[in-house]
């Protein structure tokens, strides 16, 4: 038995039109009533609504052709090319109704400036980046070289297990 208090099926795994999504995200949680009686044949479980998101700001402008596409409530998903989910989508034919896009860039949000910045992913990008100091650029280049060596000599374990378990910041400052 599937109980879903939402006016749509699938809870936070749903895909909704932009207008439906905005109404769901902006609507307050409705209180649920608990059953007044119980029986030996079943257990009554009290249900409560919990917000999936908080502090959501949505532009209420209607999108042109907003019924032509749906947005996933839980956000976009990243699938690796060799993922078994890709094979399943291809075999089932659902791939005809999906759009696959490659990841074009990695960005990081800077809360102070309110901007998105590109994550430097190559030697040239590291040295062009103005947000990094010389020490940080040197540490990042050492890290890239170490990872490259580790991948080339996988069986030798260039990076220790202890280092693999440490945080990224700890690892860079070693």
VMD Tcl script that draws the C-alpha trace (Angstrom):
set ca {
  {0.00 0.00 0.00}
  {1.39 3.38 -0.99}
  {0.14 6.45 0.91}
  {1.05 9.81 -0.55}
  {-0.44 13.00 0.90}
  {0.49 15.04 -2.19}
  {-1.93 15.90 -5.00}
  {0.50 14.06 -7.32}
  {2.00 10.58 -7.24}
  {5.63 9.89 -6.44}
  {6.46 12.18 -3.50}
  {9.91 13.74 -3.96}
  {10.68 11.40 -6.88}
  {8.03 13.07 -9.08}
  {8.45 15.01 -12.29}
  {6.18 18.04 -12.58}
  {5.49 20.88 -15.00}
  {7.11 24.19 -13.97}
  {3.77 25.66 -12.84}
  {2.91 22.54 -10.79}
  {6.39 22.50 -9.30}
  {6.15 26.14 -8.17}
  {2.76 25.54 -6.54}
  {4.13 22.49 -4.69}
  {7.25 24.31 -3.48}
  {5.33 27.40 -2.37}
  {2.41 25.60 -0.68}
  {2.51 25.26 3.11}
  {2.54 21.78 4.58}
  {-0.96 20.61 5.39}
  {-1.57 18.98 8.79}
  {-2.65 15.35 8.72}
  {-5.25 13.87 11.01}
  {-4.58 10.73 12.96}
  {-7.12 7.89 13.06}
  {-9.34 7.87 16.12}
  {-9.54 4.12 16.48}
  {-7.27 1.13 16.10}
  {-7.91 -2.52 15.50}
  {-6.16 -5.81 16.06}
  {-6.15 -6.27 12.28}
  {-4.02 -3.23 11.49}
  {-1.72 -0.64 13.03}
  {-2.49 3.05 12.50}
  {0.63 5.04 11.74}
  {0.40 8.81 12.20}
  {1.49 10.68 9.07}
  {3.17 14.07 9.10}
  {4.26 16.31 6.26}
  {7.86 17.40 6.22}
  {9.07 20.12 3.87}
  {11.50 18.83 1.25}
  {13.00 22.27 0.64}
  {13.31 25.45 2.72}
  {13.87 29.11 1.78}
  {12.76 28.58 -1.81}
  {12.39 31.62 -4.07}
  {10.51 31.10 -7.32}
  {9.72 33.56 -10.08}
  {6.01 33.31 -10.70}
  {6.33 34.22 -14.39}
  {4.69 31.58 -16.55}
  {7.11 29.82 -18.85}
  {6.13 29.60 -22.48}
  {5.11 26.03 -23.38}
  {5.52 24.99 -19.73}
  {3.45 21.84 -20.35}
  {5.95 20.61 -22.94}
  {8.47 19.51 -20.33}
  {8.66 18.42 -16.70}
  {11.22 19.04 -13.99}
  {12.39 16.40 -11.57}
  {11.46 17.44 -8.02}
  {14.67 16.03 -6.55}
  {16.83 17.78 -9.14}
  {18.95 16.62 -12.05}
  {20.73 13.29 -11.77}
  {24.26 12.47 -12.80}
  {24.69 9.04 -14.37}
  {27.99 7.61 -15.49}
  {28.21 6.40 -19.10}
  {28.75 2.78 -18.05}
  {26.03 2.87 -15.36}
  {23.60 -0.05 -15.36}
  {20.73 2.48 -15.20}
  {21.72 3.67 -18.69}
  {21.48 0.12 -20.05}
  {18.07 -0.31 -18.41}
  {16.79 2.96 -19.93}
  {18.00 1.96 -23.37}
  {16.48 -1.54 -23.18}
  {13.13 -0.29 -21.87}
  {12.77 2.38 -24.56}
  {12.36 5.19 -22.04}
  {15.49 6.78 -23.53}
  {13.29 8.09 -26.37}
  {11.60 10.38 -23.84}
  {14.74 11.56 -22.05}
  {17.45 13.99 -22.96}
  {20.98 13.06 -22.00}
  {23.45 15.90 -21.59}
  {27.09 15.74 -20.73}
  {28.46 17.76 -17.82}
  {29.93 20.83 -19.49}
  {31.46 22.53 -16.47}
  {31.96 22.31 -12.74}
  {31.02 25.44 -10.85}
  {31.26 26.52 -7.24}
  {29.10 29.11 -5.51}
  {30.88 31.99 -3.76}
  {28.54 33.16 -0.98}
  {30.43 36.44 -0.46}
  {30.08 37.66 -4.04}
  {26.94 35.69 -4.89}
  {28.55 34.42 -8.10}
  {29.27 31.04 -9.63}
  {32.91 30.44 -10.53}
  {34.46 27.76 -12.72}
  {36.41 25.10 -10.90}
  {39.89 25.04 -12.43}
  {40.38 21.61 -13.99}
  {43.61 21.94 -15.95}
  {47.05 23.45 -15.56}
  {46.13 26.42 -17.75}
  {42.86 27.01 -15.87}
  {44.64 26.91 -12.51}
  {47.16 29.57 -13.49}
  {44.49 31.78 -15.12}
  {42.28 31.67 -12.02}
  {42.48 34.96 -10.12}
  {40.68 33.70 -7.01}
  {43.58 31.40 -6.07}
  {46.82 32.56 -4.51}
  {50.22 31.28 -5.65}
  {50.44 28.82 -2.72}
  {46.98 27.42 -3.49}
  {47.83 27.07 -7.17}
  {51.00 25.17 -6.30}
  {49.12 22.86 -3.90}
  {46.45 22.19 -6.51}
  {49.03 21.37 -9.20}
  {50.79 18.97 -6.81}
  {47.43 17.35 -6.11}
  {46.65 16.93 -9.83}
  {50.09 15.38 -10.44}
  {49.68 13.01 -7.49}
  {46.25 11.86 -8.66}
  {47.58 11.34 -12.18}
  {50.46 9.22 -10.83}
  {48.06 7.27 -8.62}
  {45.82 6.47 -11.60}
  {48.78 5.48 -13.81}
  {50.26 3.18 -11.14}
  {47.01 1.88 -9.64}
  {48.44 -1.33 -8.19}
  {51.28 0.42 -6.36}
  {49.03 2.71 -4.29}
  {50.82 6.05 -4.58}
  {48.26 7.58 -2.22}
  {48.02 5.82 1.15}
  {44.72 4.54 2.56}
  {45.06 7.05 5.42}
  {45.32 9.92 2.94}
  {42.37 8.56 0.95}
  {40.22 8.77 4.11}
  {41.34 12.29 5.09}
  {39.47 15.45 4.10}
  {40.48 17.26 0.93}
  {41.72 20.32 2.84}
  {43.80 18.16 5.23}
  {45.23 16.26 2.28}
  {46.27 19.46 0.46}
  {47.95 20.98 3.52}
  {50.08 17.87 4.28}
}
mol new
graphics top color blue
foreach p $ca { graphics top sphere $p radius 0.5 }
foreach p [lrange $ca 0 end-1] q [lrange $ca 1 end] { graphics top cylinder $p $q radius 0.2 }
display resetview
